[in-house]
């Protein structure tokens, strides 16, 4: 099979995933998967495409991820793994597409405007 390389993005996080046949070892930025994503919800998000296609213990995954926060990084890895699962077997697309795992979420942080406190929030108005 060789090594499959895919990219996933979410907000400002970018995940590069390298998948090869193996025993199910996942390393993220040269750390164990459980130490990089400590909470159960983040671990569930990352493993979601592999568990839905029943491939958790069939592949070794090496991930380089940067930018954004922990949630954005987990969702970027999830998108990249979903793309890999589609390349491994085309039938997996029918499983992952209805769950929205192959769709890039376009929402980004809105920029702050001058003369305002934040993107939409304004400074307090006083009647002096």
MODELLER restraints for C-alpha pairs under 7 A, 6 or more apart:
rsr = mdl.restraints
at = mdl.atoms
rsr.add(forms.Gaussian(group=physical.xy_distance, feature=features.Distance(at['CA:2:A'], at['CA:20:A']), mean=6.07, stdev=0.5))
rsr.add(forms.Gaussian(group=physical.xy_distance, feature=features.Distance(at['CA:3:A'], at['CA:18:A']), mean=6.20, stdev=0.5))
rsr.add(forms.Gaussian(group=physical.xy_distance, feature=features.Distance(at['CA:3:A'], at['CA:19:A']), mean=5.48, stdev=0.5))
rsr.add(forms.Gaussian(group=physical.xy_distance, feature=features.Distance(at['CA:3:A'], at['CA:20:A']), mean=4.80, stdev=0.5))
rsr.add(forms.Gaussian(group=physical.xy_distance, feature=features.Distance(at['CA:4:A'], at['CA:18:A']), mean=5.56, stdev=0.5))
rsr.add(forms.Gaussian(group=physical.xy_distance, feature=features.Distance(at['CA:4:A'], at['CA:19:A']), mean=5.15, stdev=0.5))
rsr.add(forms.Gaussian(group=physical.xy_distance, feature=features.Distance(at['CA:4:A'], at['CA:20:A']), mean=6.56, stdev=0.5))
rsr.add(forms.Gaussian(group=physical.xy_distance, feature=features.Distance(at['CA:4:A'], at['CA:84:A']), mean=6.83, stdev=0.5))
rsr.add(forms.Gaussian(group=physical.xy_distance, feature=features.Distance(at['CA:5:A'], at['CA:17:A']), mean=5.59, stdev=0.5))
rsr.add(forms.Gaussian(group=physical.xy_distance, feature=features.Distance(at['CA:5:A'], at['CA:18:A']), mean=4.64, stdev=0.5))
rsr.add(forms.Gaussian(group=physical.xy_distance, feature=features.Distance(at['CA:5:A'], at['CA:19:A']), mean=6.60, stdev=0.5))
rsr.add(forms.Gaussian(group=physical.xy_distance, feature=features.Distance(at['CA:6:A'], at['CA:16:A']), mean=5.96, stdev=0.5))
rsr.add(forms.Gaussian(group=physical.xy_distance, feature=features.Distance(at['CA:6:A'], at['CA:17:A']), mean=5.40, stdev=0.5))
rsr.add(forms.Gaussian(group=physical.xy_distance, feature=features.Distance(at['CA:6:A'], at['CA:18:A']), mean=6.86, stdev=0.5))
rsr.add(forms.Gaussian(group=physical.xy_distance, feature=features.Distance(at['CA:6:A'], at['CA:80:A']), mean=5.55, stdev=0.5))
rsr.add(forms.Gaussian(group=physical.xy_distance, feature=features.Distance(at['CA:6:A'], at['CA:83:A']), mean=6.71, stdev=0.5))
rsr.add(forms.Gaussian(group=physical.xy_distance, feature=features.Distance(at['CA:6:A'], at['CA:84:A']), mean=6.35, stdev=0.5))
rsr.add(forms.Gaussian(group=physical.xy_distance, feature=features.Distance(at['CA:7:A'], at['CA:15:A']), mean=5.62, stdev=0.5))
rsr.add(forms.Gaussian(group=physical.xy_distance, feature=features.Distance(at['CA:7:A'], at['CA:16:A']), mean=4.63, stdev=0.5))
rsr.add(forms.Gaussian(group=physical.xy_distance, feature=features.Distance(at['CA:7:A'], at['CA:17:A']), mean=6.25, stdev=0.5))
rsr.add(forms.Gaussian(group=physical.xy_distance, feature=features.Distance(at['CA:7:A'], at['CA:80:A']), mean=5.06, stdev=0.5))
rsr.add(forms.Gaussian(group=physical.xy_distance, feature=features.Distance(at['CA:8:A'], at['CA:14:A']), mean=5.96, stdev=0.5))
rsr.add(forms.Gaussian(group=physical.xy_distance, feature=features.Distance(at['CA:8:A'], at['CA:15:A']), mean=5.16, stdev=0.5))
rsr.add(forms.Gaussian(group=physical.xy_distance, feature=features.Distance(at['CA:8:A'], at['CA:16:A']), mean=6.63, stdev=0.5))
rsr.add(forms.Gaussian(group=physical.xy_distance, feature=features.Distance(at['CA:8:A'], at['CA:76:A']), mean=4.70, stdev=0.5))
rsr.add(forms.Gaussian(group=physical.xy_distance, feature=features.Distance(at['CA:8:A'], at['CA:77:A']), mean=5.97, stdev=0.5))
rsr.add(forms.Gaussian(group=physical.xy_distance, feature=features.Distance(at['CA:8:A'], at['CA:79:A']), mean=5.00, stdev=0.5))
rsr.add(forms.Gaussian(group=physical.xy_distance, feature=features.Distance(at['CA:8:A'], at['CA:80:A']), mean=4.14, stdev=0.5))
rsr.add(forms.Gaussian(group=physical.xy_distance, feature=features.Distance(at['CA:9:A'], at['CA:15:A']), mean=6.26, stdev=0.5))
rsr.add(forms.Gaussian(group=physical.xy_distance, feature=features.Distance(at['CA:9:A'], at['CA:76:A']), mean=4.49, stdev=0.5))
rsr.add(forms.Gaussian(group=physical.xy_distance, feature=features.Distance(at['CA:10:A'], at['CA:72:A']), mean=5.43, stdev=0.5))
rsr.add(forms.Gaussian(group=physical.xy_distance, feature=features.Distance(at['CA:10:A'], at['CA:73:A']), mean=6.98, stdev=0.5))
rsr.add(forms.Gaussian(group=physical.xy_distance, feature=features.Distance(at['CA:10:A'], at['CA:75:A']), mean=6.27, stdev=0.5))
rsr.add(forms.Gaussian(group=physical.xy_distance, feature=features.Distance(at['CA:10:A'], at['CA:76:A']), mean=5.00, stdev=0.5))
rsr.add(forms.Gaussian(group=physical.xy_distance, feature=features.Distance(at['CA:10:A'], at['CA:105:A']), mean=6.40, stdev=0.5))
rsr.add(forms.Gaussian(group=physical.xy_distance, feature=features.Distance(at['CA:11:A'], at['CA:68:A']), mean=6.77, stdev=0.5))
rsr.add(forms.Gaussian(group=physical.xy_distance, feature=features.Distance(at['CA:11:A'], at['CA:72:A']), mean=6.25, stdev=0.5))
rsr.add(forms.Gaussian(group=physical.xy_distance, feature=features.Distance(at['CA:11:A'], at['CA:107:A']), mean=6.62, stdev=0.5))
rsr.add(forms.Gaussian(group=physical.xy_distance, feature=features.Distance(at['CA:11:A'], at['CA:108:A']), mean=5.32, stdev=0.5))
rsr.add(forms.Gaussian(group=physical.xy_distance, feature=features.Distance(at['CA:12:A'], at['CA:67:A']), mean=5.54, stdev=0.5))
rsr.add(forms.Gaussian(group=physical.xy_distance, feature=features.Distance(at['CA:12:A'], at['CA:68:A']), mean=4.96, stdev=0.5))
rsr.add(forms.Gaussian(group=physical.xy_distance, feature=features.Distance(at['CA:13:A'], at['CA:66:A']), mean=5.71, stdev=0.5))
rsr.add(forms.Gaussian(group=physical.xy_distance, feature=features.Distance(at['CA:13:A'], at['CA:67:A']), mean=4.28, stdev=0.5))
rsr.add(forms.Gaussian(group=physical.xy_distance, feature=features.Distance(at['CA:13:A'], at['CA:68:A']), mean=4.59, stdev=0.5))
rsr.add(forms.Gaussian(group=physical.xy_distance, feature=features.Distance(at['CA:13:A'], at['CA:72:A']), mean=5.80, stdev=0.5))
rsr.add(forms.Gaussian(group=physical.xy_distance, feature=features.Distance(at['CA:13:A'], at['CA:73:A']), mean=5.27, stdev=0.5))
rsr.add(forms.Gaussian(group=physical.xy_distance, feature=features.Distance(at['CA:13:A'], at['CA:76:A']), mean=6.37, stdev=0.5))
rsr.add(forms.Gaussian(group=physical.xy_distance, feature=features.Distance(at['CA:14:A'], at['CA:65:A']), mean=5.65, stdev=0.5))
rsr.add(forms.Gaussian(group=physical.xy_distance, feature=features.Distance(at['CA:14:A'], at['CA:66:A']), mean=5.68, stdev=0.5))
rsr.add(forms.Gaussian(group=physical.xy_distance, feature=features.Distance(at['CA:14:A'], at['CA:67:A']), mean=6.38, stdev=0.5))
rsr.add(forms.Gaussian(group=physical.xy_distance, feature=features.Distance(at['CA:14:A'], at['CA:73:A']), mean=6.95, stdev=0.5))
rsr.add(forms.Gaussian(group=physical.xy_distance, feature=features.Distance(at['CA:14:A'], at['CA:76:A']), mean=6.10, stdev=0.5))
rsr.add(forms.Gaussian(group=physical.xy_distance, feature=features.Distance(at['CA:15:A'], at['CA:63:A']), mean=6.74, stdev=0.5))
rsr.add(forms.Gaussian(group=physical.xy_distance, feature=features.Distance(at['CA:15:A'], at['CA:64:A']), mean=5.72, stdev=0.5))
rsr.add(forms.Gaussian(group=physical.xy_distance, feature=features.Distance(at['CA:15:A'], at['CA:65:A']), mean=4.20, stdev=0.5))
rsr.add(forms.Gaussian(group=physical.xy_distance, feature=features.Distance(at['CA:15:A'], at['CA:66:A']), mean=6.68, stdev=0.5))
rsr.add(forms.Gaussian(group=physical.xy_distance, feature=features.Distance(at['CA:15:A'], at['CA:73:A']), mean=6.93, stdev=0.5))
rsr.add(forms.Gaussian(group=physical.xy_distance, feature=features.Distance(at['CA:15:A'], at['CA:76:A']), mean=5.52, stdev=0.5))
rsr.add(forms.Gaussian(group=physical.xy_distance, feature=features.Distance(at['CA:15:A'], at['CA:77:A']), mean=5.36, stdev=0.5))
rsr.add(forms.Gaussian(group=physical.xy_distance, feature=features.Distance(at['CA:15:A'], at['CA:80:A']), mean=6.86, stdev=0.5))
rsr.add(forms.Gaussian(group=physical.xy_distance, feature=features.Distance(at['CA:16:A'], at['CA:63:A']), mean=5.73, stdev=0.5))
rsr.add(forms.Gaussian(group=physical.xy_distance, feature=features.Distance(at['CA:16:A'], at['CA:64:A']), mean=5.12, stdev=0.5))
rsr.add(forms.Gaussian(group=physical.xy_distance, feature=features.Distance(at['CA:16:A'], at['CA:65:A']), mean=6.19, stdev=0.5))
rsr.add(forms.Gaussian(group=physical.xy_distance, feature=features.Distance(at['CA:17:A'], at['CA:61:A']), mean=6.87, stdev=0.5))
rsr.add(forms.Gaussian(group=physical.xy_distance, feature=features.Distance(at['CA:17:A'], at['CA:62:A']), mean=5.87, stdev=0.5))
rsr.add(forms.Gaussian(group=physical.xy_distance, feature=features.Distance(at['CA:17:A'], at['CA:63:A']), mean=4.59, stdev=0.5))
rsr.add(forms.Gaussian(group=physical.xy_distance, feature=features.Distance(at['CA:17:A'], at['CA:64:A']), mean=6.51, stdev=0.5))
rsr.add(forms.Gaussian(group=physical.xy_distance, feature=features.Distance(at['CA:17:A'], at['CA:80:A']), mean=6.28, stdev=0.5))
rsr.add(forms.Gaussian(group=physical.xy_distance, feature=features.Distance(at['CA:17:A'], at['CA:81:A']), mean=6.99, stdev=0.5))
rsr.add(forms.Gaussian(group=physical.xy_distance, feature=features.Distance(at['CA:18:A'], at['CA:61:A']), mean=5.83, stdev=0.5))
rsr.add(forms.Gaussian(group=physical.xy_distance, feature=features.Distance(at['CA:18:A'], at['CA:62:A']), mean=5.11, stdev=0.5))
rsr.add(forms.Gaussian(group=physical.xy_distance, feature=features.Distance(at['CA:18:A'], at['CA:63:A']), mean=6.33, stdev=0.5))
rsr.add(forms.Gaussian(group=physical.xy_distance, feature=features.Distance(at['CA:19:A'], at['CA:59:A']), mean=6.45, stdev=0.5))
rsr.add(forms.Gaussian(group=physical.xy_distance, feature=features.Distance(at['CA:19:A'], at['CA:60:A']), mean=5.77, stdev=0.5))
rsr.add(forms.Gaussian(group=physical.xy_distance, feature=features.Distance(at['CA:19:A'], at['CA:61:A']), mean=4.65, stdev=0.5))
rsr.add(forms.Gaussian(group=physical.xy_distance, feature=features.Distance(at['CA:19:A'], at['CA:62:A']), mean=6.42, stdev=0.5))
rsr.add(forms.Gaussian(group=physical.xy_distance, feature=features.Distance(at['CA:20:A'], at['CA:59:A']), mean=5.59, stdev=0.5))
rsr.add(forms.Gaussian(group=physical.xy_distance, feature=features.Distance(at['CA:20:A'], at['CA:60:A']), mean=5.36, stdev=0.5))
rsr.add(forms.Gaussian(group=physical.xy_distance, feature=features.Distance(at['CA:20:A'], at['CA:61:A']), mean=6.66, stdev=0.5))
rsr.add(forms.Gaussian(group=physical.xy_distance, feature=features.Distance(at['CA:21:A'], at['CA:58:A']), mean=6.16, stdev=0.5))
rsr.add(forms.Gaussian(group=physical.xy_distance, feature=features.Distance(at['CA:21:A'], at['CA:59:A']), mean=4.39, stdev=0.5))
rsr.add(forms.Gaussian(group=physical.xy_distance, feature=features.Distance(at['CA:21:A'], at['CA:60:A']), mean=5.85, stdev=0.5))
rsr.add(forms.Gaussian(group=physical.xy_distance, feature=features.Distance(at['CA:22:A'], at['CA:58:A']), mean=5.65, stdev=0.5))
rsr.add(forms.Gaussian(group=physical.xy_distance, feature=features.Distance(at['CA:22:A'], at['CA:59:A']), mean=4.53, stdev=0.5))
rsr.add(forms.Gaussian(group=physical.xy_distance, feature=features.Distance(at['CA:22:A'], at['CA:60:A']), mean=4.86, stdev=0.5))
rsr.add(forms.Gaussian(group=physical.xy_distance, feature=features.Distance(at['CA:23:A'], at['CA:57:A']), mean=5.18, stdev=0.5))
rsr.add(forms.Gaussian(group=physical.xy_distance, feature=features.Distance(at['CA:23:A'], at['CA:58:A']), mean=5.48, stdev=0.5))
rsr.add(forms.Gaussian(group=physical.xy_distance, feature=features.Distance(at['CA:23:A'], at['CA:59:A']), mean=5.76, stdev=0.5))
rsr.add(forms.Gaussian(group=physical.xy_distance, feature=features.Distance(at['CA:23:A'], at['CA:60:A']), mean=6.02, stdev=0.5))
rsr.add(forms.Gaussian(group=physical.xy_distance, feature=features.Distance(at['CA:24:A'], at['CA:56:A']), mean=5.85, stdev=0.5))
rsr.add(forms.Gaussian(group=physical.xy_distance, feature=features.Distance(at['CA:24:A'], at['CA:57:A']), mean=4.04, stdev=0.5))
rsr.add(forms.Gaussian(group=physical.xy_distance, feature=features.Distance(at['CA:24:A'], at['CA:58:A']), mean=5.65, stdev=0.5))
rsr.add(forms.Gaussian(group=physical.xy_distance, feature=features.Distance(at['CA:24:A'], at['CA:59:A']), mean=4.93, stdev=0.5))
rsr.add(forms.Gaussian(group=physical.xy_distance, feature=features.Distance(at['CA:24:A'], at['CA:60:A']), mean=4.82, stdev=0.5))
rsr.add(forms.Gaussian(group=physical.xy_distance, feature=features.Distance(at['CA:25:A'], at['CA:60:A']), mean=4.82, stdev=0.5))
rsr.add(forms.Gaussian(group=physical.xy_distance, feature=features.Distance(at['CA:25:A'], at['CA:61:A']), mean=6.24, stdev=0.5))
rsr.add(forms.Gaussian(group=physical.xy_distance, feature=features.Distance(at['CA:26:A'], at['CA:32:A']), mean=6.69, stdev=0.5))
rsr.add(forms.Gaussian(group=physical.xy_distance, feature=features.Distance(at['CA:26:A'], at['CA:33:A']), mean=5.53, stdev=0.5))
rsr.add(forms.Gaussian(group=physical.xy_distance, feature=features.Distance(at['CA:26:A'], at['CA:60:A']), mean=5.92, stdev=0.5))
rsr.add(forms.Gaussian(group=physical.xy_distance, feature=features.Distance(at['CA:26:A'], at['CA:61:A']), mean=4.67, stdev=0.5))
rsr.add(forms.Gaussian(group=physical.xy_distance, feature=features.Distance(at['CA:26:A'], at['CA:62:A']), mean=5.97, stdev=0.5))
rsr.add(forms.Gaussian(group=physical.xy_distance, feature=features.Distance(at['CA:27:A'], at['CA:33:A']), mean=5.19, stdev=0.5))
rsr.add(forms.Gaussian(group=physical.xy_distance, feature=features.Distance(at['CA:27:A'], at['CA:61:A']), mean=6.37, stdev=0.5))
rsr.add(forms.Gaussian(group=physical.xy_distance, feature=features.Distance(at['CA:27:A'], at['CA:62:A']), mean=5.05, stdev=0.5))
rsr.add(forms.Gaussian(group=physical.xy_distance, feature=features.Distance(at['CA:27:A'], at['CA:63:A']), mean=6.12, stdev=0.5))
rsr.add(forms.Gaussian(group=physical.xy_distance, feature=features.Distance(at['CA:28:A'], at['CA:36:A']), mean=6.59, stdev=0.5))
rsr.add(forms.Gaussian(group=physical.xy_distance, feature=features.Distance(at['CA:28:A'], at['CA:62:A']), mean=6.16, stdev=0.5))
rsr.add(forms.Gaussian(group=physical.xy_distance, feature=features.Distance(at['CA:28:A'], at['CA:63:A']), mean=4.65, stdev=0.5))
rsr.add(forms.Gaussian(group=physical.xy_distance, feature=features.Distance(at['CA:28:A'], at['CA:64:A']), mean=6.08, stdev=0.5))
rsr.add(forms.Gaussian(group=physical.xy_distance, feature=features.Distance(at['CA:29:A'], at['CA:63:A']), mean=6.10, stdev=0.5))
rsr.add(forms.Gaussian(group=physical.xy_distance, feature=features.Distance(at['CA:29:A'], at['CA:64:A']), mean=5.12, stdev=0.5))
rsr.add(forms.Gaussian(group=physical.xy_distance, feature=features.Distance(at['CA:29:A'], at['CA:65:A']), mean=6.66, stdev=0.5))
rsr.add(forms.Gaussian(group=physical.xy_distance, feature=features.Distance(at['CA:37:A'], at['CA:43:A']), mean=5.99, stdev=0.5))
rsr.add(forms.Gaussian(group=physical.xy_distance, feature=features.Distance(at['CA:42:A'], at['CA:71:A']), mean=6.74, stdev=0.5))
rsr.add(forms.Gaussian(group=physical.xy_distance, feature=features.Distance(at['CA:42:A'], at['CA:74:A']), mean=6.00, stdev=0.5))
rsr.add(forms.Gaussian(group=physical.xy_distance, feature=features.Distance(at['CA:45:A'], at['CA:74:A']), mean=6.45, stdev=0.5))
rsr.add(forms.Gaussian(group=physical.xy_distance, feature=features.Distance(at['CA:45:A'], at['CA:75:A']), mean=6.58, stdev=0.5))
rsr.add(forms.Gaussian(group=physical.xy_distance, feature=features.Distance(at['CA:45:A'], at['CA:78:A']), mean=6.32, stdev=0.5))
rsr.add(forms.Gaussian(group=physical.xy_distance, feature=features.Distance(at['CA:46:A'], at['CA:74:A']), mean=5.65, stdev=0.5))
rsr.add(forms.Gaussian(group=physical.xy_distance, feature=features.Distance(at['CA:46:A'], at['CA:75:A']), mean=6.78, stdev=0.5))
rsr.add(forms.Gaussian(group=physical.xy_distance, feature=features.Distance(at['CA:46:A'], at['CA:77:A']), mean=6.09, stdev=0.5))
rsr.add(forms.Gaussian(group=physical.xy_distance, feature=features.Distance(at['CA:46:A'], at['CA:78:A']), mean=4.72, stdev=0.5))
rsr.add(forms.Gaussian(group=physical.xy_distance, feature=features.Distance(at['CA:49:A'], at['CA:78:A']), mean=6.68, stdev=0.5))
rsr.add(forms.Gaussian(group=physical.xy_distance, feature=features.Distance(at['CA:49:A'], at['CA:81:A']), mean=6.42, stdev=0.5))
rsr.add(forms.Gaussian(group=physical.xy_distance, feature=features.Distance(at['CA:49:A'], at['CA:82:A']), mean=5.19, stdev=0.5))
rsr.add(forms.Gaussian(group=physical.xy_distance, feature=features.Distance(at['CA:49:A'], at['CA:96:A']), mean=6.86, stdev=0.5))
rsr.add(forms.Gaussian(group=physical.xy_distance, feature=features.Distance(at['CA:50:A'], at['CA:56:A']), mean=5.14, stdev=0.5))
rsr.add(forms.Gaussian(group=physical.xy_distance, feature=features.Distance(at['CA:53:A'], at['CA:92:A']), mean=6.36, stdev=0.5))
rsr.add(forms.Gaussian(group=physical.xy_distance, feature=features.Distance(at['CA:65:A'], at['CA:73:A']), mean=6.61, stdev=0.5))
rsr.add(forms.Gaussian(group=physical.xy_distance, feature=features.Distance(at['CA:79:A'], at['CA:101:A']), mean=5.87, stdev=0.5))
rsr.add(forms.Gaussian(group=physical.xy_distance, feature=features.Distance(at['CA:79:A'], at['CA:102:A']), mean=6.05, stdev=0.5))
rsr.add(forms.Gaussian(group=physical.xy_distance, feature=features.Distance(at['CA:82:A'], at['CA:96:A']), mean=6.97, stdev=0.5))
rsr.add(forms.Gaussian(group=physical.xy_distance, feature=features.Distance(at['CA:82:A'], at['CA:101:A']), mean=6.29, stdev=0.5))
rsr.add(forms.Gaussian(group=physical.xy_distance, feature=features.Distance(at['CA:82:A'], at['CA:102:A']), mean=6.28, stdev=0.5))
rsr.add(forms.Gaussian(group=physical.xy_distance, feature=features.Distance(at['CA:83:A'], at['CA:102:A']), mean=6.64, stdev=0.5))
rsr.add(forms.Gaussian(group=physical.xy_distance, feature=features.Distance(at['CA:85:A'], at['CA:92:A']), mean=6.38, stdev=0.5))
rsr.add(forms.Gaussian(group=physical.xy_distance, feature=features.Distance(at['CA:86:A'], at['CA:92:A']), mean=5.32, stdev=0.5))
rsr.add(forms.Gaussian(group=physical.xy_distance, feature=features.Distance(at['CA:86:A'], at['CA:93:A']), mean=5.27, stdev=0.5))
rsr.add(forms.Gaussian(group=physical.xy_distance, feature=features.Distance(at['CA:96:A'], at['CA:102:A']), mean=6.72, stdev=0.5))
rsr.add(forms.Gaussian(group=physical.xy_distance, feature=features.Distance(at['CA:110:A'], at['CA:119:A']), mean=6.10, stdev=0.5))
rsr.add(forms.Gaussian(group=physical.xy_distance, feature=features.Distance(at['CA:111:A'], at['CA:119:A']), mean=5.62, stdev=0.5))
rsr.add(forms.Gaussian(group=physical.xy_distance, feature=features.Distance(at['CA:112:A'], at['CA:118:A']), mean=5.02, stdev=0.5))
rsr.add(forms.Gaussian(group=physical.xy_distance, feature=features.Distance(at['CA:112:A'], at['CA:119:A']), mean=4.04, stdev=0.5))
rsr.add(forms.Gaussian(group=physical.xy_distance, feature=features.Distance(at['CA:113:A'], at['CA:119:A']), mean=5.56, stdev=0.5))
rsr.add(forms.Gaussian(group=physical.xy_distance, feature=features.Distance(at['CA:116:A'], at['CA:122:A']), mean=4.66, stdev=0.5))
rsr.add(forms.Gaussian(group=physical.xy_distance, feature=features.Distance(at['CA:116:A'], at['CA:123:A']), mean=5.81, stdev=0.5))
rsr.add(forms.Gaussian(group=physical.xy_distance, feature=features.Distance(at['CA:117:A'], at['CA:123:A']), mean=5.55, stdev=0.5))
